[in-house]
Amino acid sequence: MLSLFMNDHREHSLQRARFKIDLQSDEPLWTPAREALWRRIEQHDFEPDTPLNFTRRLARDHDWSLEEARAAVDAYRRFCFLAIISPTPVTPSEIVDEVWHQHLIYSRDYWMIWCGERLQAALHHDPTPGGPEAQMIYRRQYAETLALHERVFGPPSEALWPATHLRFARPRYHVTDRSRWLIMPRPIAWIRRLLTR
């Protein structure tokens, strides 16, 4: 059994190696293998016909509009594509990380379909160990992720992918029990939301 796993793992590693992008080379970005990967990622259904599907739950849990949640899911798709093709580790924006966290709790969909069929690779989420050294590593990885995004997909949306100094200024998300606390939106965010509806 172990040798079967090792052979599968070796074949999978060899297959995955063709996806990696050397940012310094002149090789074409969109090889047939990467195009096939992107098609599989695009075909993943985050909005099955259920009353509270993945995207609707994401919107509800984060108080986002359905359009904002869909934009976050699209950013997550791109991030996962970059994670597979990047020769180095990638770091998500906070919004993309929120989508990733939710996808992980849909464990069957995440591991069997997303990683197993779409990405055809395991994509593990490793939380930060904390401390200034880790902070420096993640800042560098995030800046490299932004550069790779720009090379592959064009400039990322600043709303979904803030600049590195903003991404690491302080955490924007915090889990709060609404039954114990009164939460009021900042006036500017509240006014913006009123004007865009």
Kinemage of the C-alpha trace (Angstrom):
@kinemage 1
@onewidth
@group {chain A} dominant
@subgroup {mainchain}
@vectorlist {calphas} color= white
{ca met a 1} P 0.000 0.000 0.000
{ca leu a 2} L 2.785 2.412 0.899
{ca ser a 3} L 4.593 1.783 -2.397
{ca leu a 4} L 1.357 2.467 -4.291
{ca phe a 5} L 1.040 5.769 -2.439
{ca met a 6} L 4.691 6.589 -3.151
{ca asn a 7} L 4.257 5.878 -6.878
{ca asp a 8} L 1.092 7.987 -7.008
{ca his a 9} L 2.865 10.762 -5.117
{ca arg a 10} L 5.904 10.604 -7.435
{ca glu a 11} L 3.703 10.722 -10.563
{ca his a 12} L 1.732 13.579 -9.064
{ca ser a 13} L 4.944 15.488 -8.250
{ca leu a 14} L 6.219 15.061 -11.785
{ca gln a 15} L 2.905 16.218 -13.209
{ca arg a 16} L 2.804 19.233 -10.895
{ca ala a 17} L 6.335 20.329 -11.805
{ca arg a 18} L 5.163 21.344 -15.283
{ca phe a 19} L 2.942 24.019 -13.753
{ca lys a 20} L 5.633 26.002 -11.950
{ca ile a 21} L 6.541 29.423 -13.313
{ca asp a 22} L 10.043 30.813 -13.227
{ca leu a 23} L 9.393 34.539 -12.983
{ca gln a 24} L 12.782 35.299 -14.526
{ca ser a 25} L 12.320 33.203 -17.652
{ca asp a 26} L 10.680 34.052 -20.948
{ca glu a 27} L 8.605 30.870 -21.026
{ca pro a 28} L 4.944 31.386 -21.975
{ca leu a 29} L 2.661 31.868 -18.978
{ca trp a 30} L -0.344 30.069 -20.402
{ca thr a 31} L 0.893 26.600 -21.312
{ca pro a 32} L -1.710 23.943 -22.201
{ca ala a 33} L -1.337 22.428 -18.708
{ca arg a 34} L -1.966 25.776 -16.983
{ca glu a 35} L -4.904 26.535 -19.280
{ca ala a 36} L -6.430 23.155 -18.390
{ca leu a 37} L -5.872 23.868 -14.684
{ca trp a 38} L -7.559 27.275 -14.976
{ca arg a 39} L -10.544 25.761 -16.860
{ca arg a 40} L -11.015 23.200 -14.085
{ca ile a 41} L -10.841 25.935 -11.444
{ca glu a 42} L -13.345 28.126 -13.308
{ca gln a 43} L -15.788 25.207 -13.583
{ca his a 44} L -16.007 24.666 -9.829
{ca asp a 45} L -19.530 25.425 -8.601
{ca phe a 46} L -19.515 27.601 -5.493
{ca glu a 47} L -23.212 28.367 -5.953
{ca pro a 48} L -25.120 25.083 -6.151
{ca asp a 49} L -28.891 25.376 -6.177
{ca thr a 50} L -29.424 25.361 -2.409
{ca pro a 51} L -30.935 28.083 -0.222
{ca leu a 52} L -27.650 28.730 1.611
{ca asn a 53} L -24.843 27.778 -0.746
{ca phe a 54} L -21.159 28.542 -0.255
{ca thr a 55} L -21.258 32.065 -1.725
{ca arg a 56} L -24.462 33.057 0.072
{ca arg a 57} L -23.071 31.795 3.379
{ca leu a 58} L -19.889 33.766 2.774
{ca ala a 59} L -21.932 36.923 2.121
{ca arg a 60} L -24.101 36.324 5.192
{ca asp a 61} L -21.252 35.533 7.574
{ca his a 62} L -19.177 38.559 6.528
{ca asp a 63} L -22.016 40.979 5.922
{ca trp a 64} L -21.006 41.273 2.259
{ca ser a 65} L -23.332 41.744 -0.663
{ca leu a 66} L -23.691 38.743 -2.979
{ca glu a 67} L -21.596 40.625 -5.575
{ca glu a 68} L -18.838 41.248 -3.008
{ca ala a 69} L -18.861 37.570 -2.038
{ca arg a 70} L -18.672 36.522 -5.697
{ca ala a 71} L -15.723 38.867 -6.245
{ca ala a 72} L -13.993 37.355 -3.197
{ca val a 73} L -14.597 33.828 -4.537
{ca asp a 74} L -13.118 34.849 -7.908
{ca ala a 75} L -10.055 36.248 -6.107
{ca tyr a 76} L -9.791 32.946 -4.218
{ca arg a 77} L -9.895 30.987 -7.494
{ca arg a 78} L -6.985 33.068 -8.797
{ca phe a 79} L -5.060 32.684 -5.559
{ca cys a 80} L -5.382 28.887 -5.665
{ca phe a 81} L -4.227 28.866 -9.291
{ca leu a 82} L -1.191 30.953 -8.299
{ca ala a 83} L -0.497 28.626 -5.364
{ca ile a 84} L -0.255 25.673 -7.740
{ca ile a 85} L 1.896 27.365 -10.397
{ca ser a 86} L 4.176 29.359 -8.095
{ca pro a 87} L 7.652 27.973 -7.455
{ca thr a 88} L 7.552 29.564 -3.976
{ca pro a 89} L 4.875 29.768 -1.264
{ca val a 90} L 2.102 32.327 -1.774
{ca thr a 91} L 0.241 34.378 0.830
{ca pro a 92} L -3.422 35.416 0.464
{ca ser a 93} L -5.024 38.742 1.201
{ca glu a 94} L -7.234 38.800 4.281
{ca ile a 95} L -10.394 38.584 2.177
{ca val a 96} L -9.051 35.643 0.176
{ca asp a 97} L -7.983 34.016 3.441
{ca glu a 98} L -11.554 34.351 4.750
{ca val a 99} L -12.858 32.536 1.656
{ca trp a 100} L -10.179 29.860 2.093
{ca his a 101} L -11.124 29.354 5.761
{ca gln a 102} L -14.756 28.857 4.808
{ca his a 103} L -13.860 26.464 1.995
{ca leu a 104} L -11.859 24.340 4.429
{ca ile a 105} L -14.965 23.713 6.540
{ca tyr a 106} L -16.684 22.365 3.424
{ca ser a 107} L -14.189 19.531 3.841
{ca arg a 108} L -15.584 17.043 1.315
{ca asp a 109} L -15.831 19.673 -1.386
{ca tyr a 110} L -12.416 21.116 -0.516
{ca trp a 111} L -10.401 17.896 -0.333
{ca met a 112} L -12.210 15.592 -2.733
{ca ile a 113} L -13.362 17.948 -5.472
{ca trp a 114} L -11.353 21.181 -5.184
{ca cys a 115} L -7.957 19.673 -4.388
{ca gly a 116} L -8.597 16.208 -5.825
{ca glu a 117} L -10.225 17.077 -9.139
{ca arg a 118} L -9.787 20.807 -9.819
{ca leu a 119} L -6.290 21.574 -8.520
{ca gln a 120} L -5.125 17.955 -8.687
{ca ala a 121} L -2.834 18.792 -5.781
{ca ala a 122} L -3.154 19.157 -2.027
{ca leu a 123} L -3.293 22.805 -0.965
{ca his a 124} L -2.719 23.027 2.780
{ca his a 125} L -3.456 26.112 4.857
{ca asp a 126} L -0.630 26.772 7.293
{ca pro a 127} L -1.380 29.436 9.909
{ca thr a 128} L 1.369 31.807 10.946
{ca pro a 129} L 3.516 30.736 13.888
{ca gly a 130} L 3.605 34.428 14.853
{ca gly a 131} L 6.510 36.678 15.705
{ca pro a 132} L 8.498 39.279 13.760
{ca glu a 133} L 10.425 36.729 11.655
{ca ala a 134} L 7.216 35.104 10.409
{ca gln a 135} L 5.754 38.563 9.776
{ca met a 136} L 8.724 39.410 7.529
{ca ile a 137} L 8.412 36.116 5.651
{ca tyr a 138} L 4.682 36.569 5.030
{ca arg a 139} L 5.132 40.208 3.974
{ca arg a 140} L 7.712 39.118 1.383
{ca gln a 141} L 5.566 36.212 0.190
{ca tyr a 142} L 2.536 38.500 -0.093
{ca ala a 143} L 4.476 41.037 -2.173
{ca glu a 144} L 5.663 38.190 -4.425
{ca thr a 145} L 2.074 36.915 -4.680
{ca leu a 146} L 0.913 40.360 -5.827
{ca ala a 147} L 3.691 40.437 -8.442
{ca leu a 148} L 2.776 36.960 -9.692
{ca his a 149} L -0.916 37.934 -9.820
{ca glu a 150} L -0.045 40.966 -11.916
{ca arg a 151} L 2.041 38.866 -14.281
{ca val a 152} L -0.605 36.158 -14.727
{ca phe a 153} L -3.945 37.972 -14.367
{ca gly a 154} L -3.057 41.664 -14.447
{ca pro a 155} L -3.143 44.082 -11.501
{ca pro a 156} L -5.235 42.740 -8.622
{ca ser a 157} L -8.184 44.684 -7.244
{ca glu a 158} L -7.021 46.912 -4.397
{ca ala a 159} L -10.272 46.203 -2.555
{ca leu a 160} L -9.490 42.471 -2.541
{ca trp a 161} L -5.693 42.642 -2.571
{ca pro a 162} L -4.491 45.730 -0.645
{ca ala a 163} L -0.875 46.827 -0.895
{ca thr a 164} L 1.565 44.942 1.331
{ca his a 165} L 1.926 47.736 3.899
{ca leu a 166} L -1.871 47.866 4.275
{ca arg a 167} L -2.295 44.075 4.374
{ca phe a 168} L 0.095 43.807 7.295
{ca ala a 169} L -0.818 47.025 9.136
{ca arg a 170} L -3.197 45.241 11.536
{ca pro a 171} L -5.805 42.481 11.303
{ca arg a 172} L -9.116 43.633 9.799
{ca tyr a 173} L -11.153 40.606 10.787
{ca his a 174} L -12.088 39.510 14.271
{ca val a 175} L -14.653 36.919 15.336
{ca thr a 176} L -17.138 38.558 17.694
{ca asp a 177} L -20.173 37.082 19.432
{ca arg a 178} L -22.930 39.502 18.385
{ca ser a 179} L -25.145 38.451 21.289
{ca arg a 180} L -22.634 39.994 23.720
{ca trp a 181} L -21.487 43.096 21.844
{ca leu a 182} L -23.027 46.013 20.004
{ca ile a 183} L -21.227 46.438 16.704
{ca met a 184} L -21.542 49.683 14.795
{ca pro a 185} L -20.155 50.237 11.304
{ca arg a 186} L -17.708 53.019 10.695
{ca pro a 187} L -19.601 55.968 9.225
{ca ile a 188} L -17.635 56.047 5.964
{ca ala a 189} L -18.140 52.326 5.289
{ca trp a 190} L -21.816 52.624 6.152
{ca ile a 191} L -22.306 55.644 3.832
{ca arg a 192} L -20.422 53.912 0.994
{ca arg a 193} L -22.588 50.828 1.335
{ca leu a 194} L -25.758 52.952 1.230
{ca leu a 195} L -24.605 54.781 -1.902
{ca thr a 196} L -23.583 51.631 -3.810
{ca arg a 197} L -26.862 49.760 -3.323
